[in-house]
Amino acid sequence: MAVPKDMPGIITGRVHNALYYPPVLNLNKFIRPDFSIFRVAEWAYEPIRREYALSLFNGYGIEINAFRPGHPDWIEPYFPFLDQILRHLDQHRSIFMQDFTPLVNCIADQVLVNGWGDDDKKVYTLLSLLPEGYQGPLLQLHEGDAGLHWVDLWNHEEMRFDTIGAMHYLHVEMDHYPEKWAGTNNESQPGILAGFSPLLDARLTGDSLQITGERDGILQLWKTMPSSAQEPVRVKLLSGKSYRWHLNDLVGTFEGKLIAQLLDSQGELQDERILTVPASIPRLIGSSQPTAVTTDRSMKPIPAGSFHFKVSHGYDFIPYPEPSDHGMKQMAAFFMDPHPVTNSQFNKFLQATHYVPRDTASFLAHWPGGRMPQGEENFPVVYVSLEDAEAYASWAGKRLPSEAEWQYAAQTGKENDWPWGMTYDSTHCNPGNDKIEAVGAHPDGANSWGIEDLTGLVWQLTAGEYLSGSYRYLILKGGSYYRPTSSGWYVEGGPQPLHRQQQLLRVSPGFERNATVGFRCVADQLKE
């Protein structure tokens, strides 16, 4: 067997597999840490999971001898395991060329540990010879270790600590393997732990991911476990700069473990954060586009400003979108219709465009024979879908408001529950008497920016479309004239506080069209 002392000037060598079932520890690395060793492994004889595991444990490479005839059926199923081993060897290659501490003291029999690193980064490679696996405290933390960010890199989990007396230990979990593998080249379970200087901050807020790196580097974002079977999202990070993305833009509809890795320019791992995207978290998947400057002089100007975007909703078991940035929103100036769009306004749109939706189910169902009912010209138009409302808005040179825009304009940048203040007044709006009425019937219910009919007349569509994993939905605001009373399971009705949210499921356009939902429009102002 070639060893460093026999190979002056040569920085790499191989450990021949003539030595079957070698000892788990290779001390050549101890003598010359910078000496690259490749353990020869052959596929033709038997499964060699142990050989793969030993390469990670000792921080050396694998030389696969594939010349011998034979391609057993176990090879491909072990490729993901080998892929994981090689990924860890590559991401810590410089640290595996440094001095290391073999067989670090730990408190579990038949779990072996090697240690590498310095004050900025520590790596422990593990090898369990316990077929039943291991869960519990393993490695004692020393002075300075507690300030590191500890990650179980094999399982990609944030690590926790166990306390025994006055001592703190890393809690380790290692998988089991079949007992029949004991004493063969298929035994053992590897592991790798790392303590990093905290260089990466990652957090989920609603459907947004915020990342900040303390060093320049490359962010890799993985869905579930990193592997060659998937391509991560890669983004260049600048030190100290915060980045924010909608989850839908990064990982689509994925729900589960999200792994954020900070790599240096050489591709070595500097820190890792593990997040969990909860099941059914609402994702924003659609919004309105900016408009040209409006010429509609009836629209009310909404000044730029900031407000606390605080929302409420019904049953907690139904997930609703939560505002990001702790609810603080900076709002640009825009214009808003003083009232919901009326039957008369929508009729002008139909006459000008001859609009007919692809799915006509329940379209303007309150118009007998497709004609606007006499005497209801100034009633809010209802029985319209999102597509119908967007078509009208586009024709009018406007758009639907986002939920934040609707609420900001309704609350006049404050935290009012109602357009007129904090106390409900049934004379300022339709009280939920089951009778629809014309817009502008309650002028005392206008807010200080001149916007009327914000609560109690019809639920009003907003532009954001959300996906919760099982279905898509829109957010309605304002409540309606109809107040169901026979069961608490019905959609809430009557006047609703301005911060109240209500889902409208997107099953089909016909399903969206109903007697209690209308809309109003906004338009953008020129930015100074």
N, C-alpha and C positions, 0 to 999 in steps of 0.2 A: 504494500500500500504506500503510495507516494505521500510523503509528509514534508512540511516546509523546510526542515534542515537539509533535506536531500535535493532541494530545488532552488538554489540561490539565484536571485534575479527573476524568478518566475512567480507571478502573483496569482496564479490559479492552478487548481489541481482537481483530481477526481478521487473519490473513495469508491473502490471497486466493490461490486456486490458479490464477490467470491466469499465475503464474510456474511453469511446468512444470519438474519435476525441480529443485527449489530446492537451494541449498547445504545441506550437512548441519547447519551451525552457524547458529543464529539469535541475533544479537548484541543484539536488542531486550531479551532477558532480561539481558544483561550491563549494559545501560544502566540499566534499571529492573527489578531482580529481582522486585519485588512487582507488576509489571504482568502481568496474566493474558492470555496469548496463546492463541488457538485457531486452529490451522491448518485451513483448509477442505480437505475431502477429498470426492471424489465417487465413488460406486460405479459409475456408469453406463459409465465409459470403459474401465477396466482394473483388474486387481488392484493394490492399493495397500498392500501389506505394508510398503514403505519409509516411507510416510507415518505408519503406526502406529508403526514403530520410531523415527522421528525425534521423535515427540512425547515418548517416554520419554527419549531421548537429551538433548533440550533442556529437559525438565521442563515442557512446556506441554501444553495440551489439544488435542482434536480436535473439529472441527465437521463432522459428517457431513451433507453435502448430499444428501438423498434425494429431492428434488423432481423432478430430471430423470428422465424415464421410463426404465425398465429395471431389472431385478433379476437380474444375472448369477448363474450357478450357483456362482461362487467365493466369494460373500459368506458363506454359512453356514459353510463349512469354516474360514474365517478368524476366526469369532467367538471361539473359545477363545484365539487369539493376541491379539485385541483385549481380551478379558476380562483376560488376564494383564497387558497394558500398563496398563489403567485401574486395576487393583488396586494396582499399584506406585505409580502417580501419586497415588492416594488415600491410601495408607498413609504417604506421605512428603510430603504436600502442603505442610506448613509449611516444610520444609527447602528445597523447590523455590521458595519465595518469598524466599529469602535470597541474599546474594552468592554467586557461584560462580566457580570457576576453569575457564575454557574450555580445552579441548585440553591436558589435563594430560600432562606428559612421560611417555611409556612406551617400552618397548623393542621394540615390534612395529610394523612398517609396516602401514598400512591398518586398524589397530585404533585408533579414536578414543575419547577418554575425557574426560568432564566431571566436575568434582568439587564437592561441596557439603559443608557441615557444620562442626562444631566439635569440641572435645575429647571430648564425650560421644557424638557420633554422626557418622559420616562416610558419605557415599553417593557412589559413583562410577557414572555411567551410561556404558555402552559401546555402540559401534557398530562392528561388523566388516564390512568390505567385501571380505572374503576368501571366495570361494565354497567353498574347501576347508576353511574353519573355522580355528580356532586353539586350540592347547594349549601351555601353557608359562608361564614367568615373564612378568609384564607390568608391574606397578606396584611401585616401590620403597617399602618401608616406612620411615617416618621416626620420629624420636624420639616416643614416646608411642603410636605406632600398634600396637606389639606388645602393649600392654596391653588393646587392644580385642578384642572377640570378632567375628571376621570370618566373614561368611556370603555365599555366592553365592546371592543371592535369586532370580535367574532360574531356576537349576537346583535351588534349595533343597538345597544341599550345604554342609557345614562346609568352610571353605577351609583349604588347606595352604600352606606357604611353601617357596620355592626359595631357595637360597643361591648367589650368584655372587661369589666372592672374599669380601670382608667385608660384602657387601650382602645384604639379605633382600628378597625380592619375593613379592607375591601370585601364586600359581599360578592361572591362569585357563583355563577350557575353554569354547569357544564353538562352537556347531554349524555345520555346513556348510549351504550352500543350492545349488540348481542353478546351474551356471555360465551357463546361458542367461538367467538373471534379471539378470545384470550390465548396468548402464546403463539399467535400467528402474525403474519405480516399485514393483517387487516385490523389488528386491535388498536386501541387508543382513541382519544378524543382531544383534538387540539383546542387552544384558545389563545387570545391575545388581548391584553389590556393596555391602555395608554393613559398617561396623565399629561395633559397639555397646559401650557400657559393659556389662559382664557383669551383667545383672539377672535372668536366668532360669537356674535349674538344673533339669535334667531328666535322669532316669536310669531305666533299666529294671532291675528285680531280679526274676528269675523271671517270673511273670505279672503283676507289679505295676508301675505307673508312679508315680514320686514326683516331684512338682513343688514348687519353692520359688521365690517371686518376691521380689526386693529392693525392689519398689515395688508399691503398690496398682495393680491393673489388671484387664484381662479376658484370660483364657487362651483362645486358640482352638487347637483340636486337630484337625488335618487328616489324613485318610488319603490318602497320595500327594500330588499337587500341589494347592494351593489353587485353587479355581475356583468359578464360579457353579453348576456342575453338582452340587455337593454342599453340604450344610450341615455346618459344623464343630461339634464339641462346644464349648460355651462355658461357662466357669466364672469366677466372680468370685474374684480372688486378693487376699489381704491381705498386706501387706508382712511378710516374715520368717516367715510361717506355712507349714509343709510340708503338702502334700496328697498322699494316696495313694489310688489306685484299682486295682481289678482290671481288666486290659485287657478282659476279656469284658464288663464293665459299661460301658466307654467306647466300644470300637470293635468289639465282637463278635468274630468269628473272623478279622478282618483280619490279614494278614501282609505286611510290606513297610515302606516309608518312612512314618514318623510325624512330622509337623511340628507343633511346639509354638510358638505365637507369643504374646508378651506385648504387648497393646495398651494405650494410655492411654485416658482417658475420652473422647477425641475420635476414637478409632479409629486412631491412628497407631502404627506398629510401633516398639516399644522394644527388643526382642531376639527372637531366634528360635533354637530348638534343633532339630536334626534327629536323630532316633533311627531305628533299624531294628529292627522286630519280626521276629526270625528265623523262618524257615519251621519249622513243626512244634513251636513252643514250647508246652508244655502249659498249658492254660487251665483254671482251676477254674470249673466251670459248675454245680455242685450241692453242697449241704452240708446237714447236718441242722439242725433247728430246736430251740430250747430246750424243755425239758420242765418239767412241774410238779415240785414237790419229791417225791421218791420215798418210798414207805412200805415198800419192800423192805429189811428189816433185814439181809439176807444180803450186800448190796452193801458194798463197802469204801470208806471216805472217802479221797479224794485231796486233799491240801491245796493251797492256792494257792501259787504260786511262779514261778520263772523257770528256764529251762534252755537249754542250747545244743542246738538242734534240728539235729543233724547226721545226714545220711542217706547211704546208699550203695546201689548197684544194680549190675546186671550190665553187659552190653555198652553201651559209650558211644554207639554209633550209634543206639540207641533213646533218644529224649529222655524224661527223667523230670522231674517237678516239682522245683524247687530251693527250699529255704526262703528267705524274704525276711528283711530286717533282719539280714543276716549270720548267720542261724540263731538269734538270741536271741529267745526267746518268753516272754511273760508269760502265765501260765496261771491261770485262775480255778479255784476249788475245785469238785469234782464227785464223784460216786460212780461206781464201776465194779464190774461183776459179777466175782466172784472166779474164775469159770471161764467157758469158752465155753458158750453155750446148749446144753442137752442135748436128746436125743430126747424125754424125759419132759416137759420144760418146753414144748417146741414142740407136743407132743400136747395139752397142756392148752389152749393157744391155739387149736388147731384145733377142739377140742370146744366151746369157749366161743363161737367166732365163725363156725364152719363156713366158714372161709376156703378159697376155691378160686382160684388165680391164673388170669388170662385165658389165659396160655400155660402149659399144663400139662406141656410137654415136660421130661422128666427130673426132675419135681418129686418129691422124696423117693423117688428111684429105689431107695434101699436099704431101703425099707419094702415087703416083699412084700404085694401086694394092697392097698397103701395103709395097712397096719397097722404100728404100731411093732413092730420085732422084739424078741421076748422075750430078756431077758438083756442088752440094749443100752440100757436106759432111761437110764443115765448116760453113754452115749457122746455125744460132741458131734454135734449135728444137722448134716448135710451135704446136698448136693444141694438147696441153696436159692439163690435169686437175690437181688439187692439188694432188689427189691420185696418178696419174701417176708420177708426179714430186717427191712425197715422196717415191714411190717405187724405182725409180732410185737412189735417194739419199741414201736410206737404203742399196741397193746393193753396192753402191760405198763407204759405210762407212762414209757417210756425212749426212747432213741435210739441210733443207732450213733455210735461215737467218731470224731472227726476223726483223721487220721494223727498229728498233733501230740499230741492227747490220749492216744491209745493209747501212743505212745512215751514221753511224759512219765510216765505212770502206770507203764509197764513199767520204765523206767530210774530211777524214784523221783527224778526231777529231776537225776540225775547223767549221766555219759557212759558208763555201763556197757555193755559189749557183750552181756552176758547178765544175766538177772534176778538172779542171785546174785553177780555180780562181773565181772571182766574175763577170766577164764579159763574155757574150755569144760570142762564136766564131763558125760560121757555118762550118769552115774547120776542126774542131776537132771532129765532130760527123756526123752521118746521119742527114741532115737538115730537114727531114720530106718530102722526095721527092717521097713517095709512093712506093719505091723500097727497098725490103729487101736485105741485103748484108752479106758477110761473117764476122765472128768475126775478130777483130784485124785489120780492114780496116782503122782505124784512130788512129795510135799509138800516135799521138800528143795529143789525148784526154785522155790519161792515167793520173791517178792522181799520186801523189808522192809516193804512196805505190805500184805502179805497177798494179793497177786494171784498166781494159779497158772496153769499151762499157757500160758505166754506164748511158748513156742518148742517146735517139734517135734511138736505134736499135730495141729493143722489150721491152714492159712492162715486169717487172720481178716480179714473185710471191714472197711474204714473208710468213712467217709461221703462223702469228697470224690470227686466225679465230674469227670473231666478230658476236655478235647477237645484233640487234637494237630493238628488240621487235616484229618486223614484218618479218624480213628476216635475213639471215646470209650472211656474205660477207668476202672477203679477201682484203688486201691492196696491190696494185701494185705500183712499183716505176720505174722511169726512162724515161717514154714516149716511143714512138715507131716511126717507119719509116712512118707510115700512119698518115696523117694530114687531117681530115675532115674539109671542108670549107663551105659547103652549109647551115649549121645551127649551132648556138651556143649551141644547146641542145645536140649535140653529145658528146661522150666522147672525152676529149681533146687528141690531138695527137701531133706528132712531138717531138722534144727534150723538156724535162721538167726539171726544177730545181731539185736538189737533195732532197730538202725538200718537194717536191710536193707529195701528196697522191692521189690515185685513187681507188675507190671501184670496186671490181668485185663481182657481186652478185652470191651466191651459189644456183642456181636453180636446176641444175643437172650437172653431169660431162660433158655431151654433150654441155651444155650452156657455161661452163667455157672454153671449147676448142675453140680457135679461132686463127686467123692468126697473131695476133699482141702481143701475150703473150707467153713468155718463162720463163726461170728461171736459176739461178746459185746456187751453193751450198757453204756451209761453213763446217768447222770441228773444233772441240775443241782442244785447246792446253793443255798440262799438266800444272796443277796449281802448282806453287812453294810452 
